[in-house]
């Protein structure tokens, strides 16, 4: 029988952290609908600087077309 050593514990802990991050980042939900995207962008415009930088940044990454 193999002993569980420090490196084994470290690898298991890092794998668990990576799995938690992947679930948090990617999630198990569905993508936002166009209506939800528009709602959030409207809210950002209401509370943000309103200078269009958010929309330009999202367009640059291909996440939003306005």
Number of C-alpha atoms within 10 A of each C-alpha: 3 4 6 8 8 9 9 11 11 11 11 12 12 12 12 12 12 12 12 13 12 12 12 10 9 10 11 9 7 7 9 9 9 9 9 11 14 14 11 11 15 13 11 14 15 10 8 13 10 12 9 10 12 15 17 14 12 13 13 11 8 9 10 15 9 7
